[in-house]
Amino acid sequence: MNETTLPLNTCPIRQVISRFDDKWSLLVLYSIHSSEKGILRFNELRRQMPDCSQKMLSATLKRLEHSNLVHREVFPVVPPRVEYSLNPLSKSLMPTLLELIDWAQKHFNEVVEI
């Protein structure tokens, strides 16, 4: 290993990108950001992402919460009510994510050409 190569477990890029390198995490963050109040319940997210299974959405939300990218609030009511929102860390990611979305829309045809 040379001086400029970091071990995998200390590489900031790998460690951060791995938190949302799956198919759904960025879409969840964008959906919450785009919601009217910046807060969504689980079933509201499911309606916005109908091609994401309930199991996958649940796992994605847990991973994002564990990575400090989503705030989960549970209300002590029956039936239980759970709301998801962005926290300051994930809000700071949104300008970059919005630029990526803009880039993807502009270059979609070039990227998916076969």
Biopython code that builds the backbone (N, CA, C, O; Angstrom):
import numpy as np
from Bio.PDB.StructureBuilder import StructureBuilder

atoms = [
    (1, "MET", "N", (0.855, -1.172, 0.000)),
    (1, "MET", "CA", (0.000, 0.000, 0.000)),
    (1, "MET", "C", (0.900, 1.234, 0.000)),
    (1, "MET", "O", (1.812, 1.343, 0.820)),
    (2, "ASN", "N", (0.638, 2.166, -0.928)),
    (2, "ASN", "CA", (1.449, 3.373, -0.940)),
    (2, "ASN", "C", (0.876, 4.421, 0.015)),
    (2, "ASN", "O", (-0.179, 4.212, 0.614)),
    (3, "GLU", "N", (1.571, 5.539, 0.150)),
    (3, "GLU", "CA", (1.183, 6.553, 1.132)),
    (3, "GLU", "C", (-0.170, 7.190, 0.850)),
    (3, "GLU", "O", (-0.838, 7.632, 1.785)),
    (4, "THR", "N", (-0.593, 7.250, -0.401)),
    (4, "THR", "CA", (-1.846, 7.926, -0.736)),
    (4, "THR", "C", (-3.055, 6.994, -0.716)),
    (4, "THR", "O", (-4.193, 7.448, -0.836)),
    (5, "THR", "N", (-2.814, 5.714, -0.568)),
    (5, "THR", "CA", (-3.912, 4.759, -0.535)),
    (5, "THR", "C", (-4.352, 4.528, 0.904)),
    (5, "THR", "O", (-3.547, 4.181, 1.768)),
    (6, "LEU", "N", (-5.639, 4.727, 1.144)),
    (6, "LEU", "CA", (-6.187, 4.505, 2.478)),
    (6, "LEU", "C", (-6.753, 3.097, 2.580)),
    (6, "LEU", "O", (-7.279, 2.570, 1.600)),
    (7, "PRO", "N", (-6.654, 2.489, 3.744)),
    (7, "PRO", "CA", (-7.328, 1.200, 3.926)),
    (7, "PRO", "C", (-8.830, 1.374, 3.707)),
    (7, "PRO", "O", (-9.380, 2.449, 3.949)),
    (8, "LEU", "N", (-9.480, 0.319, 3.251)),
    (8, "LEU", "CA", (-10.906, 0.403, 2.944)),
    (8, "LEU", "C", (-11.739, 0.933, 4.102)),
    (8, "LEU", "O", (-12.678, 1.699, 3.886)),
    (9, "ASN", "N", (-11.412, 0.539, 5.320)),
    (9, "ASN", "CA", (-12.239, 0.934, 6.462)),
    (9, "ASN", "C", (-12.009, 2.375, 6.918)),
    (9, "ASN", "O", (-12.742, 2.863, 7.779)),
    (10, "THR", "N", (-11.014, 3.064, 6.366)),
    (10, "THR", "CA", (-10.793, 4.464, 6.737)),
    (10, "THR", "C", (-10.992, 5.417, 5.566)),
    (10, "THR", "O", (-10.854, 6.630, 5.729)),
    (11, "CYS", "N", (-11.307, 4.900, 4.412)),
    (11, "CYS", "CA", (-11.502, 5.750, 3.235)),
    (11, "CYS", "C", (-12.823, 6.509, 3.367)),
    (11, "CYS", "O", (-13.885, 5.887, 3.352)),
    (12, "PRO", "N", (-12.781, 7.845, 3.497)),
    (12, "PRO", "CA", (-14.014, 8.621, 3.693)),
    (12, "PRO", "C", (-15.018, 8.452, 2.557)),
    (12, "PRO", "O", (-16.222, 8.383, 2.803)),
    (13, "ILE", "N", (-14.546, 8.387, 1.341)),
    (13, "ILE", "CA", (-15.459, 8.268, 0.206)),
    (13, "ILE", "C", (-16.221, 6.954, 0.293)),
    (13, "ILE", "O", (-17.448, 6.946, 0.199)),
    (14, "ARG", "N", (-15.523, 5.863, 0.470)),
    (14, "ARG", "CA", (-16.186, 4.555, 0.551)),
    (14, "ARG", "C", (-17.129, 4.478, 1.745)),
    (14, "ARG", "O", (-18.238, 3.956, 1.633)),
    (15, "GLN", "N", (-16.693, 4.991, 2.872)),
    (15, "GLN", "CA", (-17.501, 4.915, 4.080)),
    (15, "GLN", "C", (-18.792, 5.724, 3.949)),
    (15, "GLN", "O", (-19.841, 5.287, 4.422)),
    (16, "VAL", "N", (-18.727, 6.878, 3.324)),
    (16, "VAL", "CA", (-19.920, 7.721, 3.195)),
    (16, "VAL", "C", (-20.819, 7.223, 2.071)),
    (16, "VAL", "O", (-22.024, 7.066, 2.269)),
    (17, "ILE", "N", (-20.256, 6.975, 0.904)),
    (17, "ILE", "CA", (-21.058, 6.536, -0.245)),
    (17, "ILE", "C", (-21.760, 5.211, 0.049)),
    (17, "ILE", "O", (-22.869, 4.985, -0.435)),
    (18, "SER", "N", (-21.142, 4.346, 0.824)),
    (18, "SER", "CA", (-21.756, 3.048, 1.117)),
    (18, "SER", "C", (-23.054, 3.204, 1.909)),
    (18, "SER", "O", (-23.855, 2.272, 1.962)),
    (19, "ARG", "N", (-23.271, 4.358, 2.518)),
    (19, "ARG", "CA", (-24.490, 4.581, 3.300)),
    (19, "ARG", "C", (-25.722, 4.751, 2.421)),
    (19, "ARG", "O", (-26.846, 4.556, 2.883)),
    (20, "PHE", "N", (-25.519, 5.112, 1.153)),
    (20, "PHE", "CA", (-26.656, 5.238, 0.250)),
    (20, "PHE", "C", (-26.305, 4.825, -1.167)),
    (20, "PHE", "O", (-26.679, 5.493, -2.131)),
    (21, "ASP", "N", (-25.575, 3.708, -1.287)),
    (21, "ASP", "CA", (-25.199, 3.220, -2.609)),
    (21, "ASP", "C", (-26.167, 2.173, -3.152)),
    (21, "ASP", "O", (-25.883, 1.516, -4.153)),
    (22, "ASP", "N", (-27.299, 2.023, -2.494)),
    (22, "ASP", "CA", (-28.291, 1.061, -2.958)),
    (22, "ASP", "C", (-29.285, 1.767, -3.883)),
    (22, "ASP", "O", (-29.140, 2.952, -4.182)),
    (23, "LYS", "N", (-30.262, 1.044, -4.312)),
    (23, "LYS", "CA", (-31.235, 1.559, -5.281)),
    (23, "LYS", "C", (-32.213, 2.559, -4.685)),
    (23, "LYS", "O", (-32.757, 3.382, -5.421)),
    (24, "TRP", "N", (-32.459, 2.520, -3.370)),
    (24, "TRP", "CA", (-33.579, 3.260, -2.800)),
    (24, "TRP", "C", (-33.228, 4.433, -1.904)),
    (24, "TRP", "O", (-34.042, 5.347, -1.776)),
    (25, "SER", "N", (-32.083, 4.455, -1.289)),
    (25, "SER", "CA", (-31.781, 5.457, -0.259)),
    (25, "SER", "C", (-31.899, 6.892, -0.750)),
    (25, "SER", "O", (-32.523, 7.724, -0.090)),
    (26, "LEU", "N", (-31.311, 7.186, -1.890)),
    (26, "LEU", "CA", (-31.391, 8.562, -2.398)),
    (26, "LEU", "C", (-32.823, 8.933, -2.767)),
    (26, "LEU", "O", (-33.229, 10.084, -2.610)),
    (27, "LEU", "N", (-33.583, 7.965, -3.256)),
    (27, "LEU", "CA", (-34.990, 8.240, -3.571)),
    (27, "LEU", "C", (-35.803, 8.525, -2.315)),
    (27, "LEU", "O", (-36.688, 9.380, -2.327)),
    (28, "VAL", "N", (-35.507, 7.813, -1.232)),
    (28, "VAL", "CA", (-36.186, 8.069, 0.040)),
    (28, "VAL", "C", (-35.854, 9.476, 0.521)),
    (28, "VAL", "O", (-36.748, 10.233, 0.900)),
    (29, "LEU", "N", (-34.579, 9.825, 0.507)),
    (29, "LEU", "CA", (-34.181, 11.164, 0.948)),
    (29, "LEU", "C", (-34.843, 12.242, 0.092)),
    (29, "LEU", "O", (-35.335, 13.240, 0.618)),
    (30, "TYR", "N", (-34.854, 12.042, -1.217)),
    (30, "TYR", "CA", (-35.470, 13.021, -2.104)),
    (30, "TYR", "C", (-36.979, 13.111, -1.867)),
    (30, "TYR", "O", (-37.541, 14.206, -1.880)),
    (31, "SER", "N", (-37.627, 11.986, -1.656)),
    (31, "SER", "CA", (-39.076, 11.982, -1.405)),
    (31, "SER", "C", (-39.422, 12.758, -0.145)),
    (31, "SER", "O", (-40.362, 13.553, -0.138)),
    (32, "ILE", "N", (-38.675, 12.532, 0.904)),
    (32, "ILE", "CA", (-38.931, 13.262, 2.153)),
    (32, "ILE", "C", (-38.679, 14.751, 1.940)),
    (32, "ILE", "O", (-39.474, 15.590, 2.363)),
    (33, "HIS", "N", (-37.578, 15.069, 1.288)),
    (33, "HIS", "CA", (-37.253, 16.466, 1.009)),
    (33, "HIS", "C", (-38.349, 17.151, 0.199)),
    (33, "HIS", "O", (-38.681, 18.310, 0.451)),
    (34, "SER", "N", (-38.903, 16.439, -0.766)),
    (34, "SER", "CA", (-39.894, 17.013, -1.682)),
    (34, "SER", "C", (-41.299, 17.087, -1.100)),
    (34, "SER", "O", (-42.177, 17.731, -1.674)),
    (35, "SER", "N", (-41.512, 16.439, 0.024)),
    (35, "SER", "CA", (-42.855, 16.456, 0.598)),
    (35, "SER", "C", (-43.199, 17.855, 1.104)),
    (35, "SER", "O", (-42.321, 18.652, 1.431)),
    (36, "GLU", "N", (-44.475, 18.123, 1.157)),
    (36, "GLU", "CA", (-44.958, 19.458, 1.520)),
    (36, "GLU", "C", (-44.422, 19.937, 2.869)),
    (36, "GLU", "O", (-43.998, 21.085, 2.999)),
    (37, "LYS", "N", (-44.440, 19.065, 3.863)),
    (37, "LYS", "CA", (-44.001, 19.443, 5.211)),
    (37, "LYS", "C", (-42.591, 18.958, 5.535)),
    (37, "LYS", "O", (-42.055, 19.266, 6.599)),
    (38, "GLY", "N", (-41.991, 18.199, 4.616)),
    (38, "GLY", "CA", (-40.679, 17.633, 4.911)),
    (38, "GLY", "C", (-40.755, 16.462, 5.866)),
    (38, "GLY", "O", (-39.759, 16.075, 6.478)),
    (39, "ILE", "N", (-41.946, 15.903, 5.989)),
    (39, "ILE", "CA", (-42.194, 14.763, 6.876)),
    (39, "ILE", "C", (-43.076, 13.777, 6.122)),
    (39, "ILE", "O", (-44.068, 14.166, 5.504)),
    (40, "LEU", "N", (-42.715, 12.508, 6.173)),
    (40, "LEU", "CA", (-43.547, 11.475, 5.556)),
    (40, "LEU", "C", (-43.682, 10.293, 6.497)),
    (40, "LEU", "O", (-42.757, 9.952, 7.233)),
    (41, "ARG", "N", (-44.845, 9.681, 6.458)),
    (41, "ARG", "CA", (-45.070, 8.424, 7.165)),
    (41, "ARG", "C", (-44.708, 7.282, 6.218)),
    (41, "ARG", "O", (-44.573, 7.479, 5.011)),
    (42, "PHE", "N", (-44.556, 6.106, 6.776)),
    (42, "PHE", "CA", (-44.115, 4.945, 6.005)),
    (42, "PHE", "C", (-44.999, 4.712, 4.780)),
    (42, "PHE", "O", (-44.487, 4.557, 3.671)),
    (43, "ASN", "N", (-46.316, 4.686, 4.970)),
    (43, "ASN", "CA", (-47.214, 4.402, 3.846)),
    (43, "ASN", "C", (-47.219, 5.513, 2.806)),
    (43, "ASN", "O", (-47.474, 5.254, 1.629)),
    (44, "GLU", "N", (-46.944, 6.734, 3.217)),
    (44, "GLU", "CA", (-46.819, 7.815, 2.239)),
    (44, "GLU", "C", (-45.593, 7.581, 1.359)),
    (44, "GLU", "O", (-45.642, 7.790, 0.146)),
    (45, "LEU", "N", (-44.506, 7.153, 1.969)),
    (45, "LEU", "CA", (-43.314, 6.804, 1.189)),
    (45, "LEU", "C", (-43.606, 5.640, 0.251)),
    (45, "LEU", "O", (-43.192, 5.659, -0.908)),
    (46, "ARG", "N", (-44.308, 4.634, 0.738)),
    (46, "ARG", "CA", (-44.655, 3.479, -0.103)),
    (46, "ARG", "C", (-45.454, 3.900, -1.324)),
    (46, "ARG", "O", (-45.227, 3.396, -2.424)),
    (47, "ARG", "N", (-46.400, 4.833, -1.130)),
    (47, "ARG", "CA", (-47.206, 5.302, -2.276)),
    (47, "ARG", "C", (-46.344, 6.050, -3.285)),
    (47, "ARG", "O", (-46.597, 5.977, -4.488)),
    (48, "GLN", "N", (-45.342, 6.757, -2.816)),
    (48, "GLN", "CA", (-44.469, 7.497, -3.729)),
    (48, "GLN", "C", (-43.474, 6.590, -4.442)),
    (48, "GLN", "O", (-42.945, 6.952, -5.493)),
    (49, "MET", "N", (-43.219, 5.419, -3.879)),
    (49, "MET", "CA", (-42.251, 4.491, -4.451)),
    (49, "MET", "C", (-42.895, 3.109, -4.578)),
    (49, "MET", "O", (-42.472, 2.171, -3.903)),
    (50, "PRO", "N", (-43.907, 2.973, -5.430)),
    (50, "PRO", "CA", (-44.664, 1.717, -5.493)),
    (50, "PRO", "C", (-43.833, 0.512, -5.946)),
    (50, "PRO", "O", (-44.218, -0.627, -5.684)),
    (51, "ASP", "N", (-42.726, 0.737, -6.607)),
    (51, "ASP", "CA", (-41.896, -0.377, -7.048)),
    (51, "ASP", "C", (-40.905, -0.841, -5.976)),
    (51, "ASP", "O", (-40.139, -1.776, -6.210)),
    (52, "CYS", "N", (-40.913, -0.204, -4.815)),
    (52, "CYS", "CA", (-40.078, -0.612, -3.687)),
    (52, "CYS", "C", (-40.944, -1.434, -2.733)),
    (52, "CYS", "O", (-41.986, -0.966, -2.275)),
    (53, "SER", "N", (-40.513, -2.648, -2.438)),
    (53, "SER", "CA", (-41.306, -3.506, -1.556)),
    (53, "SER", "C", (-41.326, -2.937, -0.131)),
    (53, "SER", "O", (-40.467, -2.143, 0.251)),
    (54, "GLN", "N", (-42.311, -3.357, 0.627)),
    (54, "GLN", "CA", (-42.426, -2.916, 2.019)),
    (54, "GLN", "C", (-41.175, -3.313, 2.807)),
    (54, "GLN", "O", (-40.651, -2.523, 3.592)),
    (55, "LYS", "N", (-40.708, -4.528, 2.593)),
    (55, "LYS", "CA", (-39.523, -5.024, 3.294)),
    (55, "LYS", "C", (-38.288, -4.186, 2.944)),
    (55, "LYS", "O", (-37.507, -3.828, 3.825)),
    (56, "MET", "N", (-38.119, -3.881, 1.671)),
    (56, "MET", "CA", (-36.954, -3.107, 1.238)),
    (56, "MET", "C", (-37.029, -1.672, 1.753)),
    (56, "MET", "O", (-36.016, -1.110, 2.169)),
    (57, "LEU", "N", (-38.217, -1.078, 1.726)),
    (57, "LEU", "CA", (-38.366, 0.279, 2.234)),
    (57, "LEU", "C", (-38.057, 0.323, 3.723)),
    (57, "LEU", "O", (-37.373, 1.235, 4.188)),
    (58, "SER", "N", (-38.550, -0.645, 4.464)),
    (58, "SER", "CA", (-38.283, -0.712, 5.897)),
    (58, "SER", "C", (-36.783, -0.835, 6.162)),
    (58, "SER", "O", (-36.248, -0.137, 7.023)),
    (59, "ALA", "N", (-36.109, -1.709, 5.438)),
    (59, "ALA", "CA", (-34.665, -1.897, 5.609)),
    (59, "ALA", "C", (-33.905, -0.627, 5.237)),
    (59, "ALA", "O", (-32.938, -0.261, 5.905)),
    (60, "THR", "N", (-34.338, 0.038, 4.179)),
    (60, "THR", "CA", (-33.688, 1.275, 3.742)),
    (60, "THR", "C", (-33.834, 2.364, 4.795)),
    (60, "THR", "O", (-32.865, 3.056, 5.110)),
    (61, "LEU", "N", (-35.028, 2.521, 5.337)),
    (61, "LEU", "CA", (-35.251, 3.531, 6.372)),
    (61, "LEU", "C", (-34.421, 3.228, 7.620)),
    (61, "LEU", "O", (-33.863, 4.142, 8.226)),
    (62, "LYS", "N", (-34.336, 1.969, 8.003)),
    (62, "LYS", "CA", (-33.517, 1.600, 9.162)),
    (62, "LYS", "C", (-32.048, 1.921, 8.921)),
    (62, "LYS", "O", (-31.366, 2.430, 9.809)),
    (63, "ARG", "N", (-31.566, 1.625, 7.727)),
    (63, "ARG", "CA", (-30.168, 1.901, 7.386)),
    (63, "ARG", "C", (-29.897, 3.407, 7.387)),
    (63, "ARG", "O", (-28.870, 3.852, 7.900)),
    (64, "LEU", "N", (-30.815, 4.190, 6.813)),
    (64, "LEU", "CA", (-30.646, 5.638, 6.798)),
    (64, "LEU", "C", (-30.692, 6.222, 8.205)),
    (64, "LEU", "O", (-29.937, 7.141, 8.524)),
    (65, "GLU", "N", (-31.570, 5.693, 9.039)),
    (65, "GLU", "CA", (-31.643, 6.167, 10.423)),
    (65, "GLU", "C", (-30.353, 5.804, 11.171)),
    (65, "GLU", "O", (-29.800, 6.626, 11.902)),
    (66, "HIS", "N", (-29.891, 4.590, 10.985)),
    (66, "HIS", "CA", (-28.657, 4.138, 11.633)),
    (66, "HIS", "C", (-27.454, 4.980, 11.186)),
    (66, "HIS", "O", (-26.521, 5.189, 11.961)),
    (67, "SER", "N", (-27.475, 5.459, 9.945)),
    (67, "SER", "CA", (-26.385, 6.279, 9.401)),
    (67, "SER", "C", (-26.568, 7.762, 9.704)),
    (67, "SER", "O", (-25.812, 8.597, 9.206)),
    (68, "ASN", "N", (-27.560, 8.088, 10.510)),
    (68, "ASN", "CA", (-27.850, 9.473, 10.890)),
    (68, "ASN", "C", (-28.233, 10.336, 9.683)),
    (68, "ASN", "O", (-27.875, 11.511, 9.615)),
    (69, "LEU", "N", (-28.957, 9.747, 8.742)),
    (69, "LEU", "CA", (-29.402, 10.489, 7.567)),
    (69, "LEU", "C", (-30.913, 10.704, 7.540)),
    (69, "LEU", "O", (-31.415, 11.463, 6.710)),
    (70, "VAL", "N", (-31.634, 10.048, 8.431)),
    (70, "VAL", "CA", (-33.079, 10.225, 8.537)),
    (70, "VAL", "C", (-33.440, 10.269, 10.017)),
    (70, "VAL", "O", (-32.912, 9.506, 10.827)),
    (71, "HIS", "N", (-34.342, 11.171, 10.346)),
    (71, "HIS", "CA", (-34.862, 11.237, 11.714)),
    (71, "HIS", "C", (-36.182, 10.473, 11.744)),
    (71, "HIS", "O", (-37.061, 10.693, 10.910)),
    (72, "ARG", "N", (-36.305, 9.574, 12.713)),
    (72, "ARG", "CA", (-37.517, 8.760, 12.883)),
    (72, "ARG", "C", (-38.150, 9.158, 14.201)),
    (72, "ARG", "O", (-37.508, 9.110, 15.250)),
    (73, "GLU", "N", (-39.415, 9.552, 14.140)),
    (73, "GLU", "CA", (-40.126, 9.921, 15.360)),
    (73, "GLU", "C", (-41.342, 9.024, 15.531)),
    (73, "GLU", "O", (-42.185, 8.913, 14.640)),
    (74, "VAL", "N", (-41.415, 8.392, 16.683)),
    (74, "VAL", "CA", (-42.522, 7.500, 17.014)),
    (74, "VAL", "C", (-43.426, 8.219, 18.004)),
    (74, "VAL", "O", (-42.964, 8.732, 19.023)),
    (75, "PHE", "N", (-44.717, 8.250, 17.694)),
    (75, "PHE", "CA", (-45.693, 8.900, 18.556)),
    (75, "PHE", "C", (-46.430, 7.833, 19.366)),
    (75, "PHE", "O", (-46.854, 6.817, 18.815)),
    (76, "PRO", "N", (-46.582, 8.063, 20.664)),
    (76, "PRO", "CA", (-47.217, 7.064, 21.540)),
    (76, "PRO", "C", (-48.737, 7.074, 21.425)),
    (76, "PRO", "O", (-49.443, 7.474, 22.351)),
    (77, "VAL", "N", (-49.220, 6.632, 20.287)),
    (77, "VAL", "CA", (-50.656, 6.548, 20.047)),
    (77, "VAL", "C", (-50.975, 5.142, 19.557)),
    (77, "VAL", "O", (-50.078, 4.388, 19.179)),
    (78, "VAL", "N", (-52.249, 4.799, 19.566)),
    (78, "VAL", "CA", (-52.691, 3.498, 19.060)),
    (78, "VAL", "C", (-53.613, 3.745, 17.876)),
    (78, "VAL", "O", (-54.623, 4.431, 18.032)),
    (79, "PRO", "N", (-53.305, 3.216, 16.702)),
    (79, "PRO", "CA", (-52.096, 2.469, 16.353)),
    (79, "PRO", "C", (-50.880, 3.401, 16.331)),
    (79, "PRO", "O", (-51.036, 4.616, 16.208)),
    (80, "PRO", "N", (-49.665, 2.837, 16.451)),
    (80, "PRO", "CA", (-48.455, 3.659, 16.484)),
    (80, "PRO", "C", (-48.320, 4.494, 15.214)),
    (80, "PRO", "O", (-48.633, 4.041, 14.112)),
    (81, "ARG", "N", (-47.856, 5.701, 15.396)),
    (81, "ARG", "CA", (-47.614, 6.598, 14.268)),
    (81, "ARG", "C", (-46.123, 6.897, 14.219)),
    (81, "ARG", "O", (-45.531, 7.292, 15.223)),
    (82, "VAL", "N", (-45.522, 6.708, 13.060)),
    (82, "VAL", "CA", (-44.096, 6.949, 12.883)),
    (82, "VAL", "C", (-43.925, 7.913, 11.706)),
    (82, "VAL", "O", (-44.508, 7.723, 10.638)),
    (83, "GLU", "N", (-43.123, 8.937, 11.924)),
    (83, "GLU", "CA", (-42.854, 9.916, 10.872)),
    (83, "GLU", "C", (-41.353, 9.973, 10.612)),
    (83, "GLU", "O", (-40.535, 9.828, 11.520)),
    (84, "TYR", "N", (-41.022, 10.188, 9.351)),
    (84, "TYR", "CA", (-39.631, 10.289, 8.926)),
    (84, "TYR", "C", (-39.395, 11.680, 8.361)),
    (84, "TYR", "O", (-40.210, 12.210, 7.606)),
    (85, "SER", "N", (-38.265, 12.256, 8.742)),
    (85, "SER", "CA", (-37.900, 13.576, 8.240)),
    (85, "SER", "C", (-36.382, 13.626, 8.057)),
    (85, "SER", "O", (-35.646, 12.757, 8.523)),
    (86, "LEU", "N", (-35.949, 14.664, 7.368)),
    (86, "LEU", "CA", (-34.512, 14.877, 7.208)),
    (86, "LEU", "C", (-33.988, 15.575, 8.448)),
    (86, "LEU", "O", (-34.702, 16.359, 9.073)),
    (87, "ASN", "N", (-32.771, 15.301, 8.799)),
    (87, "ASN", "CA", (-32.128, 16.000, 9.898)),
    (87, "ASN", "C", (-31.122, 16.994, 9.304)),
    (87, "ASN", "O", (-30.966, 17.035, 8.084)),
    (88, "PRO", "N", (-30.448, 17.779, 10.112)),
    (88, "PRO", "CA", (-29.508, 18.762, 9.550)),
    (88, "PRO", "C", (-28.443, 18.146, 8.643)),
    (88, "PRO", "O", (-28.057, 18.755, 7.645)),
    (89, "LEU", "N", (-27.966, 16.948, 8.979)),
    (89, "LEU", "CA", (-26.955, 16.310, 8.141)),
    (89, "LEU", "C", (-27.501, 15.988, 6.757)),
    (89, "LEU", "O", (-26.871, 16.314, 5.751)),
    (90, "SER", "N", (-28.664, 15.353, 6.698)),
    (90, "SER", "CA", (-29.221, 15.002, 5.388)),
    (90, "SER", "C", (-29.698, 16.244, 4.638)),
    (90, "SER", "O", (-29.660, 16.266, 3.408)),
    (91, "LYS", "N", (-30.144, 17.271, 5.350)),
    (91, "LYS", "CA", (-30.507, 18.530, 4.676)),
    (91, "LYS", "C", (-29.296, 19.150, 4.003)),
    (91, "LYS", "O", (-29.419, 19.767, 2.945)),
    (92, "SER", "N", (-28.122, 18.990, 4.611)),
    (92, "SER", "CA", (-26.909, 19.539, 3.991)),
    (92, "SER", "C", (-26.514, 18.771, 2.731)),
    (92, "SER", "O", (-25.782, 19.293, 1.890)),
    (93, "LEU", "N", (-26.993, 17.538, 2.598)),
    (93, "LEU", "CA", (-26.742, 16.732, 1.406)),
    (93, "LEU", "C", (-27.647, 17.128, 0.234)),
    (93, "LEU", "O", (-27.297, 16.892, -0.922)),
    (94, "MET", "N", (-28.795, 17.722, 0.521)),
    (94, "MET", "CA", (-29.799, 17.957, -0.512)),
    (94, "MET", "C", (-29.322, 18.819, -1.684)),
    (94, "MET", "O", (-29.653, 18.481, -2.820)),
    (95, "PRO", "N", (-28.576, 19.898, -1.491)),
    (95, "PRO", "CA", (-28.113, 20.647, -2.672)),
    (95, "PRO", "C", (-27.297, 19.775, -3.637)),
    (95, "PRO", "O", (-27.436, 19.892, -4.855)),
    (96, "THR", "N", (-26.466, 18.922, -3.093)),
    (96, "THR", "CA", (-25.666, 18.023, -3.932)),
    (96, "THR", "C", (-26.557, 16.992, -4.611)),
    (96, "THR", "O", (-26.379, 16.703, -5.795)),
    (97, "LEU", "N", (-27.506, 16.440, -3.879)),
    (97, "LEU", "CA", (-28.428, 15.464, -4.457)),
    (97, "LEU", "C", (-29.275, 16.098, -5.556)),
    (97, "LEU", "O", (-29.511, 15.477, -6.592)),
    (98, "LEU", "N", (-29.727, 17.315, -5.341)),
    (98, "LEU", "CA", (-30.525, 17.999, -6.361)),
    (98, "LEU", "C", (-29.701, 18.280, -7.616)),
    (98, "LEU", "O", (-30.224, 18.217, -8.728)),
    (99, "GLU", "N", (-28.417, 18.590, -7.443)),
    (99, "GLU", "CA", (-27.535, 18.766, -8.606)),
    (99, "GLU", "C", (-27.371, 17.443, -9.353)),
    (99, "GLU", "O", (-27.369, 17.424, -10.584)),
    (100, "LEU", "N", (-27.235, 16.351, -8.625)),
    (100, "LEU", "CA", (-27.113, 15.034, -9.255)),
    (100, "LEU", "C", (-28.380, 14.694, -10.030)),
    (100, "LEU", "O", (-28.303, 14.177, -11.145)),
    (101, "ILE", "N", (-29.534, 14.976, -9.457)),
    (101, "ILE", "CA", (-30.808, 14.725, -10.142)),
    (101, "ILE", "C", (-30.894, 15.561, -11.411)),
    (101, "ILE", "O", (-31.303, 15.059, -12.458)),
    (102, "ASP", "N", (-30.516, 16.818, -11.326)),
    (102, "ASP", "CA", (-30.522, 17.693, -12.497)),
    (102, "ASP", "C", (-29.589, 17.149, -13.580)),
    (102, "ASP", "O", (-29.952, 17.114, -14.755)),
    (103, "TRP", "N", (-28.392, 16.726, -13.183)),
    (103, "TRP", "CA", (-27.442, 16.166, -14.126)),
    (103, "TRP", "C", (-28.013, 14.908, -14.774)),
    (103, "TRP", "O", (-27.890, 14.721, -15.985)),
    (104, "ALA", "N", (-28.638, 14.045, -13.971)),
    (104, "ALA", "CA", (-29.211, 12.802, -14.489)),
    (104, "ALA", "C", (-30.314, 13.080, -15.505)),
    (104, "ALA", "O", (-30.412, 12.392, -16.521)),
    (105, "GLN", "N", (-31.137, 14.080, -15.235)),
    (105, "GLN", "CA", (-32.206, 14.424, -16.177)),
    (105, "GLN", "C", (-31.628, 14.957, -17.488)),
    (105, "GLN", "O", (-32.136, 14.636, -18.562)),
    (106, "LYS", "N", (-30.588, 15.756, -17.411)),
    (106, "LYS", "CA", (-29.974, 16.323, -18.618)),
    (106, "LYS", "C", (-29.244, 15.271, -19.447)),
    (106, "LYS", "O", (-29.215, 15.364, -20.674)),
    (107, "HIS", "N", (-28.662, 14.283, -18.797)),
    (107, "HIS", "CA", (-27.806, 13.324, -19.495)),
    (107, "HIS", "C", (-28.374, 11.915, -19.531)),
    (107, "HIS", "O", (-27.658, 10.963, -19.845)),
    (108, "PHE", "N", (-29.639, 11.776, -19.216)),
    (108, "PHE", "CA", (-30.267, 10.461, -19.166)),
    (108, "PHE", "C", (-30.044, 9.671, -20.443)),
    (108, "PHE", "O", (-29.579, 8.533, -20.392)),
    (109, "ASN", "N", (-30.366, 10.255, -21.583)),
    (109, "ASN", "CA", (-30.252, 9.528, -22.859)),
    (109, "ASN", "C", (-28.819, 9.102, -23.155)),
    (109, "ASN", "O", (-28.591, 8.013, -23.682)),
    (110, "GLU", "N", (-27.858, 9.949, -22.821)),
    (110, "GLU", "CA", (-26.459, 9.599, -23.064)),
    (110, "GLU", "C", (-26.010, 8.435, -22.186)),
    (110, "GLU", "O", (-25.248, 7.575, -22.628)),
    (111, "VAL", "N", (-26.477, 8.412, -20.966)),
    (111, "VAL", "CA", (-26.050, 7.369, -20.020)),
    (111, "VAL", "C", (-26.689, 6.034, -20.332)),
    (111, "VAL", "O", (-26.041, 4.997, -20.194)),
    (112, "VAL", "N", (-27.952, 6.032, -20.751)),
    (112, "VAL", "CA", (-28.644, 4.767, -20.963)),
    (112, "VAL", "C", (-28.576, 4.269, -22.410)),
    (112, "VAL", "O", (-29.177, 3.244, -22.734)),
    (113, "GLU", "N", (-27.860, 4.974, -23.278)),
    (113, "GLU", "CA", (-27.714, 4.506, -24.664)),
    (113, "GLU", "C", (-27.110, 3.117, -24.687)),
    (113, "GLU", "O", (-26.184, 2.802, -23.941)),
    (114, "ILE", "N", (-27.663, 2.297, -25.567)),
    (114, "ILE", "CA", (-27.123, 0.924, -25.708)),
    (114, "ILE", "C", (-26.503, 0.771, -27.071)),
    (114, "ILE", "O", (-25.991, -0.298, -27.401)),
]
sb = StructureBuilder()
sb.init_structure("model")
sb.init_model(0)
sb.init_chain("A")
sb.init_seg("    ")
for serial, (resi, resn, name, xyz) in enumerate(atoms, 1):
    if name == "N":
        sb.init_residue(resn, " ", resi, " ")
    sb.init_atom(name, np.array(xyz, "f"), 0.0, 1.0, " ", f" {name:<3s}", serial, name[0])
structure = sb.get_structure()
